[in-house]
Amino acid sequence: MSTSESDSLSASHQQVTEVLSLLRHELRTPVNGILGYSEIILDDLEGDEFLSSNQTVINALSSLQICGQKILTSVNNHLVLSTELVNNFESDFITVINLLTHDIVPIIDNIFEDCETLHHEEQLKASGTDIDKIESSTKNLKKIINLISQIKIASAEDILCIFRGESNRIENVQDKNPHDRLKSDSEQKFGVILVVDDVENNRVLFSRQLQRQGYEVDTAVDGYQALEKLSHRAYDLILLDYMMPELNGFQVLSRLKSDQKLRHIPVIMISANDEIDQVIRCIEIGAEDYLPKPLNSTLLRARITSTLDKKQLRDREQDYLRQVESLSAKMTKELEMGRQMQLNFLPRELVQHPSWQFSAFFKPARQVAGDFYDLFELTENRVGIVIADVCDKGVGAALFMALFRSLIRIFSFQIQIDYKATCSQGSDSFNDLQILKSEQILEAIALTNDYVAIHHGDLSMFATLFYGILDLNTGQLSYINGGHESLVVITSDGKIREQLKATGPAVGMMPKITFKMANTQIERGEILVGYTDGVSEARNLDGEFFSRDELYRIIQQPADSGADLLETIKVNVLKHIDTAEQFDDITLLAIHRRESLSSS
């Protein structure tokens, strides 16, 4: 077979498929009205004892249901695609039409007879409009049968042109009774549904059925009007007809799913066309479900209930996510305020002295931190030095950081009071003052420990901390190391001269702990380096620690000043972490006793 012959056969197959699809759609549409409105009348009979026992009415309504199903069976049996039909369309199609006409025409006559029977029942006057709609649907069906029965020998393409132009002129009766009886308030369902169908009779029928189930219903005559309505109103569900002129259901669905504001609305596709390929296309791009015409009211109710239930769950989930995002934004704002407040607890300006250089670096792992450092003047030429790490991380550690910092300062400032008191008594003994200062250091840490352990012991919060008092004139440093990382004294040539190891346990673990005091001397040119474990335990993407050994290797490299040494440590630690998440707070403190007053 040549390429041109193959293309011609493919085009013929497509045209025949389209003819059958269009005929099935047009024939099922009025049948949908016959079955739907007769079912509505049957539902009404359930609440009327007289009518429900009227056998004439029951027989007529049952006959309408049977007639509708027979027509569907005939349509399904005869309008079937086959190779023979494609190859011999002009002759075989006439046979198909004759078979359809032979089956359906007598059934149409039976439907009109049943409607006439129902019209003669006085008790059915309230349902007269519905009976009229059954008759209207049947008239439309008859017009379609008359139209196709007049088709003689013609190609599939000719039939498509003739049939489309003629079928579009078949009139549909509009609903003259918009005030339908709804269920009681207790049975009302929640949901606003948009019905999109180019056939007025279908829109009316769908609306009636859905309103009777308690839904609020809006309608659109085509895809363009549907999109326009969707841009101005919120809907819970869309019932979308597949076969519509200009903008078909698939195209409308595609636009909905590409719109961020509308893509969440569930869509149930409805069509008299039950081609599985079209169903799959719709489901693939986001349709929630699919229903064939004529609609089964029970199936319609079940599908809508299921779809709206799922939407309500999604809506609740979205509401929950919005609440979480809102709370998260508020929490972020609160944490940012907390971070700013916590930064205020750190020294705004470091101590300035011609013989000494004080440098610090602080980088929390989260918005708020448990690490802190402090430098504050006590008596003249004496400075308090604190570097600490509160256990745990986050808000809890940050609150206790503020508590530890405040308690140490409050208790330590007693040194100034005691100093003034000593001076007022006429004492000028340096040794007496030195003993008083040492005792005050011990008392400041002991009082802080007891306060935290007694009042907050149930929270199991404690801090490793180093607290020292540095005499700026002599370089003498008296200190207590409560379970903290050893501070390191570096000589001017980069050697580690001394490690200021722990002199007691962490502060706040239990009351009445004894903390020992130690002393050291910072000589000219030496640098005191303090850090928290966030430095040595900093991790890279492979989970490798920066390590204490690497820290000691870096700090033993010659540096011109404490600030330069601290900057070198900081750069190396951050380079090691790189893009990995910072695991712990990082705090560094460097105190450099200059060689001479002229040293920078």
C-alpha atoms as one frame of an Amber mdcrd trajectory, in Angstrom:
protein
   0.000   0.000   0.000   1.386   3.393  -0.981   1.772   6.244   1.448  -1.041
   8.219  -0.204  -3.375   5.227   0.056  -2.458   4.757   3.710  -3.096   8.425
   4.472  -6.431   8.294   2.662  -7.516   5.238   4.634  -6.466   6.906   7.896
  -8.471  10.028   7.026 -11.522   7.924   6.167 -11.226   6.025   9.428 -11.068
   9.312  11.346 -14.088  10.773   9.551 -16.214   7.645  10.086 -15.213   7.622
  13.753 -16.273  11.263  14.040 -19.628  10.582  12.328 -20.450   7.724  14.697
 -19.289   9.728  17.701 -21.420  12.720  16.719 -24.517  10.580  16.110 -24.157
   8.780  19.423 -23.843  12.123  21.183 -26.879  13.678  19.459 -29.121  10.638
  19.981 -28.209  10.116  23.619 -28.747  13.770  24.548 -32.586  13.703  24.227
 -32.671  10.195  25.742 -30.924  11.705  28.733 -33.900  14.097  29.119 -36.442
  11.271  28.814 -34.757   9.133  31.470 -33.827  12.034  33.754 -37.220  13.734
  33.968 -39.120  10.459  34.289 -36.822   9.524  37.154 -37.538  12.871  38.845
 -41.278  12.143  38.678 -40.680   8.656  40.103 -38.748  10.174  42.995 -41.682
  12.494  43.694 -44.062   9.516  43.908 -42.197   8.138  46.910 -43.718  10.831
  49.104 -47.281  10.520  47.746 -49.304   7.495  48.948 -52.055   7.908  46.344
 -49.777   8.317  43.341 -47.393   5.593  44.473 -50.368   3.175  44.446 -51.686
   4.388  41.061 -50.720   1.506  38.803 -51.491   3.457  35.617 -48.942   6.131
  36.571 -46.380   3.559  37.682 -46.753   1.589  34.453 -46.399   4.700  32.269
 -43.272   5.908  34.093 -41.726   2.434  34.060 -42.490   2.247  30.328 -40.646
   5.539  29.797 -37.591   4.158  31.578 -37.700   0.972  29.520 -38.147   2.913
  26.260 -35.141   5.095  27.037 -32.957   2.071  27.785 -34.087   0.355  24.560
 -33.073   3.388  22.511 -29.647   3.423  24.195 -29.222  -0.272  23.448 -30.067
   0.283  19.788 -27.639   3.218  19.535 -24.858   1.213  21.193 -25.465  -1.835
  19.016 -25.688  -0.149  15.624 -23.329   2.834  15.820 -20.205   0.726  16.193
 -16.977   1.311  14.281 -15.843  -1.571  12.081 -13.433  -2.121   9.213 -16.318
  -3.052   6.919 -18.095   0.233   7.686 -14.957   2.245   6.945 -14.309   0.454
   3.667 -17.943   0.507   2.459 -19.298   3.535   4.294 -21.666   4.930   1.619
 -23.597   1.668   1.310 -23.275   0.189   4.816 -24.135   3.428   6.592 -27.578
   3.458   4.943 -28.141  -0.002   6.388 -27.153   1.230   9.841 -29.563   4.160
   9.582 -32.396   1.897   8.468 -31.817  -0.422  11.420 -31.790   2.522  13.854
 -34.963   3.977  12.363 -36.671   0.590  12.475 -35.821   0.230  16.197 -36.395
   3.753  17.460 -39.474   5.066  15.608 -41.934   2.648  17.323 -40.349   3.436
  20.682 -40.856   7.155  20.097 -44.560   6.493  19.480 -44.743   4.561  22.781
 -43.140   7.467  24.634 -45.705   9.931  23.298 -48.499   7.541  24.377 -47.031
   7.274  27.891 -46.809  11.075  28.141 -50.426  11.379  27.057 -51.425   8.898
  29.760 -49.587  10.917  32.399 -51.140  14.189  31.267 -54.629  12.730  31.893
 -53.829  12.061  35.578 -55.147  15.014  37.584 -52.821  14.215  40.496 -49.762
  14.772  38.250 -50.494  18.406  37.483 -47.560  19.469  39.701 -45.305  17.332
  37.503 -46.783  18.661  34.251 -43.652  20.650  33.414 -41.495  17.553  33.738
 -43.854  15.587  31.474 -43.638  18.436  28.955 -39.878  18.151  29.022 -40.062
  14.423  28.319 -42.260  15.201  25.308 -39.865  17.950  24.211 -36.886  15.604
  24.422 -38.820  12.991  22.449 -39.655  15.551  19.742 -35.971  16.426  19.472
 -35.136  12.737  19.177 -37.724  12.355  16.426 -36.274  15.320  14.513 -32.826
  13.736  14.653 -34.202  10.389  13.418 -36.045  12.153  10.597 -32.872  14.003
   9.671 -30.640  10.931   9.436 -33.325   8.856   7.717 -33.296  11.364   4.853
 -29.585  10.832   4.238 -28.967   8.900   1.062 -25.635   8.042  -0.493 -23.022
  10.447   0.874 -19.475  10.455   2.201 -18.659  10.711   5.885 -17.389  14.261
   5.320 -20.656  15.295   3.670 -22.698  13.805   6.490 -20.656  15.725   9.076
 -21.290  19.025   7.292 -25.001  18.379   6.763 -25.678  16.945  10.192 -23.813
  19.591  12.180 -25.557  22.412  10.424 -28.984  20.844  10.823 -28.670  19.472
  14.359 -27.588  22.832  15.719 -31.010  24.189  14.727 -32.942  21.621  16.779
 -34.607  23.646  19.492 -34.525  22.792  23.157 -37.254  23.726  25.585 -36.174
  25.965  28.445 -37.190  25.383  32.024 -40.409  27.261  32.789 -40.425  26.221
  36.425 -37.122  27.392  37.969 -38.451  27.197  41.533 -37.870  23.513  42.088
 -38.675  21.726  45.308 -35.515  21.274  47.314 -34.737  18.994  50.173 -35.267
  20.208  53.703 -32.579  22.340  55.328 -31.429  19.373  57.365 -30.723  17.482
  54.132 -29.094  20.378  52.275 -25.653  19.609  50.923 -22.956  22.217  50.775
 -21.454  22.970  47.390 -21.741  25.301  44.429 -21.658  23.417  41.132 -21.143
  24.887  37.655 -22.838  22.917  34.859 -21.318  23.560  31.426 -23.312  22.201
  28.462 -24.317  23.703  25.128 -27.717  21.942  25.209 -30.293  23.886  27.224
 -32.354  20.809  28.033 -29.294  19.143  29.540 -28.465  22.173  31.660 -32.029
  22.315  32.981 -32.078  18.597  33.744 -28.712  18.618  35.503 -29.721  21.686
  37.501 -33.004  20.094  38.580 -31.337  16.886  39.673 -28.556  18.660  41.573
 -30.849  21.204  43.219 -33.058  18.379  44.432 -29.974  16.951  46.110 -29.369
  20.253  47.896 -26.617  21.809  45.794 -26.497  25.375  44.526 -26.231  25.254
  40.732 -25.019  27.725  38.143 -24.873  27.086  34.396 -22.814  28.104  31.367
 -23.847  27.662  27.734 -20.310  27.102  26.435 -16.649  26.981  27.395 -16.073
  30.703  27.020 -18.922  31.615  29.351 -17.705  29.003  31.836 -14.230  30.528
  31.942 -15.738  33.985  32.324 -17.881  32.864  35.280 -14.955  31.058  36.874
 -12.959  34.278  36.838 -15.589  36.030  38.981 -16.952  33.352  41.301 -15.717
  30.408  43.336 -17.136  26.966  42.548 -16.730  23.668  44.369 -17.213  21.438
  41.329 -17.596  21.672  37.556 -19.712  19.315  35.449 -18.228  19.788  31.989
 -19.720  18.478  28.765 -17.083  17.084  26.406 -18.663  17.772  23.023 -19.354
  21.484  22.631 -18.916  23.838  19.657 -15.978  26.247  19.363 -14.300  25.422
  22.678 -14.831  21.770  23.587 -14.644  20.237  27.033 -11.055  19.043  26.654
  -9.906  22.537  25.711 -11.757  24.088  28.646 -10.261  21.496  30.993  -6.774
  22.224  29.635  -7.172  25.932  30.341  -8.474  25.256  33.855  -5.567  23.018
  34.762  -3.020  25.514  33.448  -4.459  28.296  35.624  -2.979  28.405  39.128
  -6.145  29.952  40.567  -8.557  27.442  38.973  -6.615  24.177  38.712  -7.707
  23.029  42.183 -11.424  22.933  41.216 -12.457  19.308  40.569 -13.960  18.608
  37.144 -16.251  15.727  36.175 -16.463  15.240  32.418 -19.904  14.435  30.976
 -20.670  13.409  27.437 -22.845  11.169  25.362 -19.579  10.211  23.722 -18.091
   7.248  25.581 -14.894   6.914  23.558 -12.302   5.576  26.010  -9.435   7.518
  24.391 -11.140  10.829  25.132 -11.851   9.732  28.685  -8.187   8.874  29.179
  -7.075  12.229  27.749  -9.289  14.092  30.201  -8.180  12.026  33.201  -4.519
  12.424  32.221  -4.668  16.228  32.310  -6.523  16.379  35.606 -10.226  15.512
  35.334 -11.450  14.108  38.621 -13.943  11.666  37.101 -16.096  10.885  34.057
 -19.797  10.175  33.585 -21.516   9.054  30.361 -24.848  10.374  29.168 -27.611
   9.630  29.843 -26.831  10.137  33.486 -27.819   7.651  36.124 -29.006   9.776
  39.064 -27.650   7.343  41.661 -24.249   7.255  39.998 -24.299  11.041  39.589
 -25.088  11.510  43.274 -22.346   9.080  44.314 -19.681  10.626  42.071 -20.488
  14.183  43.123 -20.568  13.279  46.816 -17.249  11.470  46.524 -15.643  14.303
  44.570 -16.858  17.016  46.933 -15.769  14.969  49.949 -12.272  14.789  48.495
 -12.344  18.496  47.711 -13.389  19.310  51.270 -10.452  17.263  52.530  -8.117
  19.114  50.163  -9.644  22.438  51.205  -9.113  21.568  54.858  -5.559  20.602
  54.069  -5.007  23.901  52.254  -6.585  25.820  55.141  -4.322  23.958  57.525
  -1.280  24.734  55.378  -2.285  28.395  55.221  -2.634  28.437  58.997   0.758
  26.766  59.344   2.301  29.276  56.939   0.686  32.136  58.826   1.860  30.792
  62.162   5.275  30.125  60.664   5.472  33.706  59.413   4.439  34.995  62.836
   6.927  32.689  64.533   9.664  33.783  62.140   8.838  37.385  62.961   8.857
  36.628  66.680  12.144  34.729  66.360  13.631  37.621  64.424  12.585  39.943
  67.236  14.099  37.444  69.660  17.308  37.408  67.642  17.527  41.184  67.768
  16.858  41.175  71.498  19.443  38.460  72.025  22.027  40.449  70.075  21.356
  43.290  72.515  22.538  40.997  75.288  25.920  40.784  73.589  28.303  43.700
  74.082  27.485  46.501  71.659  31.061  47.682  71.800  34.057  45.695  72.944
  36.282  47.004  75.702  38.805  49.551  74.411  42.258  49.746  76.024  45.619
  50.875  74.631  47.420  47.753  75.928  44.760  45.236  74.972  42.753  44.199
  71.906  39.415  42.406  72.348  37.832  40.579  69.372  34.773  38.347  69.074
  32.732  36.423  66.485  29.237  35.022  66.954  27.139  33.043  64.449  23.989
  31.279  65.689  22.844  28.062  64.022  19.232  29.268  64.205  17.527  32.631
  64.660  18.257  32.475  68.387  21.110  30.751  70.159  22.369  29.295  73.406
  25.954  30.518  72.990  27.028  33.884  74.290  30.054  35.908  75.229  30.344
  38.973  77.416  32.955  41.587  78.209  32.230  44.179  80.884  34.186  46.543
  83.094  34.153  45.860  86.824  36.461  47.838  89.049  38.866  50.276  87.483
  41.224  48.450  85.058  39.458  45.131  85.663  37.315  43.405  83.015  34.893
  40.502  83.330  35.236  37.880  80.561  32.530  35.304  79.850  32.143  32.725
  77.106  29.399  30.138  77.539  27.301  27.492  75.833  23.821  26.698  77.179
  22.735  23.112  76.596  20.233  22.401  73.801  19.381  24.813  70.997  16.646
  27.176  69.909  14.267  29.293  71.969  14.706  27.442  75.260  18.486  27.745
  75.149  18.180  31.413  74.148  16.002  32.205  77.156  18.461  30.564  79.521
  21.326  32.323  77.753  19.702  35.637  78.767  19.197  34.335  82.306  22.811
  33.157  82.762  24.209  36.355  81.289  22.045  38.573  83.527  22.729  36.615
  86.714  26.502  36.661  86.191  26.477  40.397  85.607  24.206  41.146  88.577
  26.222  39.085  91.012  29.543  40.277  89.611  28.726  43.954  89.951  28.830
  43.399  93.676  32.593  43.696  93.183  32.212  47.408  92.518  30.055  47.857
  95.616  32.495  45.894  97.751  35.399  47.794  96.234  33.856  51.154  97.091
  32.949  49.914 100.566  36.543  48.788 101.099  37.884  52.158  99.939  35.477
  54.039 102.223  36.864  52.101 105.197  40.318  53.420 104.407  41.796  50.128
 103.241  44.562  50.457 100.688  45.859  46.889 100.924  46.163  45.324  97.482
  46.196  41.828  99.014  42.930  42.414 100.847  41.352  43.650  97.625  42.744
  40.688  95.700  41.253  38.241  98.223  37.922  40.058  98.087  37.862  39.856
  94.312  38.612  36.140  94.243  35.888  35.379  96.737  33.440  37.480  94.665
  34.196  35.442  91.522  33.396  32.242  93.348  30.231  33.737  94.810  29.003
  35.042  91.423  29.274  31.587  89.837  27.978  29.767  92.914  24.971  32.083
  93.221  24.193  31.716  89.492  24.488  27.937  89.765  22.226  27.725  92.810
  19.586  30.037  91.340  19.279  28.032  88.110  19.450  24.635  89.794  16.913
  25.492  92.511  14.374  27.463  90.443  14.711  25.707  87.085  16.147  22.331
  87.927  13.107  20.496  86.582  14.010  21.741  83.107  17.501  20.196  83.285
  19.078  23.293  81.757  22.717  24.105  82.390  25.623  25.893  80.762  29.281
  25.238  80.280  30.977  28.569  80.852  34.283  30.250  81.418  34.278  33.304
  83.642  37.398  35.292  84.371  38.439  38.671  85.725  41.370  40.222  83.909
  43.561  42.861  85.479  44.433  45.141  82.564  47.432  46.588  84.383  49.174
  43.380  85.404  47.748  40.823  82.950  46.656  38.578  85.805  43.604  36.473
  85.011  41.593  34.820  87.789  38.976  32.441  86.443  36.542  29.598  86.893
  35.979  27.145  84.051  32.639  25.418  84.605  32.917  22.408  82.274  33.704
  24.539  79.226  36.162  23.956  76.367  39.689  24.824  77.469  40.725  28.350
  76.610  44.206  28.549  75.091  47.049  30.985  75.784  49.180  31.525  72.654
  52.663  32.986  72.846  53.879  35.680  70.482  55.627  33.044  68.354  52.462
  30.947  67.990  53.056  28.283  70.618  50.355  26.982  72.968  51.734  27.907
  76.364  48.778  26.928  78.515  45.266  25.434  78.337  42.815  26.822  80.886
  41.018  23.583  81.643  37.814  23.018  83.610  37.970  23.816  87.315  34.463
  22.534  88.025  31.315  21.048  86.447  28.814  22.819  84.218  26.842  25.573
  85.938  23.196  24.950  86.918  23.199  21.155  87.094  22.622  20.929  90.851
  22.779  23.308  93.829  25.647  23.765  96.275  28.383  22.750  93.849  31.930
  23.858  94.717  33.759  25.702  91.951  37.516  26.097  92.227  39.287  29.214
  91.062  42.552  29.287  89.113  44.966  32.022  88.086  47.214  32.646  85.125
  49.244  35.484  83.669  48.826  36.922  80.152  52.205  38.236  79.080  52.836
  40.932  76.501  52.373  39.630  72.937  50.254  36.675  74.083  46.730  35.921
  72.911  43.962  34.237  74.903  41.581  32.289  72.611  38.193  31.003  73.735
  35.599  29.083  71.715  32.466  26.968  72.017  32.119  23.400  70.785  30.304
  24.680  67.693  33.786  25.431  66.329  35.487  22.075  66.857  32.296  20.133
  66.017  31.407  22.080  62.868  30.485  19.574  60.133  30.866  19.594  56.376
  28.598  17.934  53.803  30.299  14.568  54.460  29.596  14.835  58.183  33.268
  15.341  59.056  34.105  17.480  62.114  36.348  20.523  61.904  38.032  19.036
  65.038  40.025  20.464  67.925  43.280  19.294  66.316  42.575  21.423  63.219
  41.704  24.380  65.444  44.964  24.020  67.387  46.910  23.720  64.132  45.476
  27.030  62.918  45.921  28.976  66.153  49.610  28.005  66.303  50.248  29.803
  63.019  51.861  33.204  63.633  49.372  36.098  63.658  49.969  39.846  63.899
  47.049  40.333  66.300  44.221  38.579  68.067  41.783  39.995  65.526  43.796
  38.494  62.656  43.965  35.113  64.390  40.217  35.119  65.064  39.514  36.025
  61.428  41.709  33.126  60.245  39.851  30.680  62.487  36.477  31.993  61.346
  37.332  31.748  57.643  38.585  28.176  57.989  35.571  27.013  59.995  33.060
  28.511  57.562  35.015  27.124  54.609  34.837  23.685  56.200  31.061  23.930
  56.667  30.630  25.317  53.149  27.010  24.675  52.040  26.232  22.176  54.798
  23.670  23.122  57.443  25.274  24.714  60.488  24.769  22.213  63.282  25.594
  24.358  66.338  26.193  27.954  67.371  29.704  29.260  66.745  31.351  31.655
  69.189  34.962  32.838  69.204  36.736  35.198  71.583  40.311  36.508  71.269
  42.075  38.742  73.845  45.476  40.044  72.795  47.903  41.767  75.138  49.884
  44.003  72.855  53.703  43.990  72.849  53.788  47.758  73.497  51.482  50.752
  73.456  52.514  51.452  69.859  51.320  48.018  68.644  48.212  48.150  66.460
